[in-house]
Amino acid sequence: QVQLVESGGGLVQAGGSLRLSCAASTSIFRILAMGWYRQAPGKQRELVASITSGGRTNYADSVKGRFAISRDNAKNTVSLQMNSLKPEDTAVYYCNKADLPWGTWGQGTQVTVSS
């Protein structure tokens, strides 16, 4: 079972940028699709972005044009570059497989965007 550790979150002003990183305990090239999820207080967890082993990406409508997901199979990492951040992006961000079954959820990393 893959273990995942997220990092890179923090407090940023609206319009700013952050880059999140996810370190996996196993070779992610074996995983068809990896994704970044987020969960805001009182809301369900949602899939924000995903990337296949071949590099094909998909994004939620709310982040299209602002976020970019990437993967480095050699380093077993998945990153999320977040630009033009909005207060609505405030949430705990998690990485995991974008398809089932999920691995064990990590602690996530908090992203807070101030207006």
PyMOL commands that set and color helices and strands:
alter all, ss='L'
color gray80, all
select helices_A, chain A and resi 28-30+87-89
alter helices_A, ss='H'
color red, helices_A
select strands_A, chain A and resi 4-7+10-13+18-24+33-39+46-52+57-59+67-72+77-82+91-97+109-114
alter strands_A, ss='S'
color yellow, strands_A
deselect
rebuild
show_as cartoon
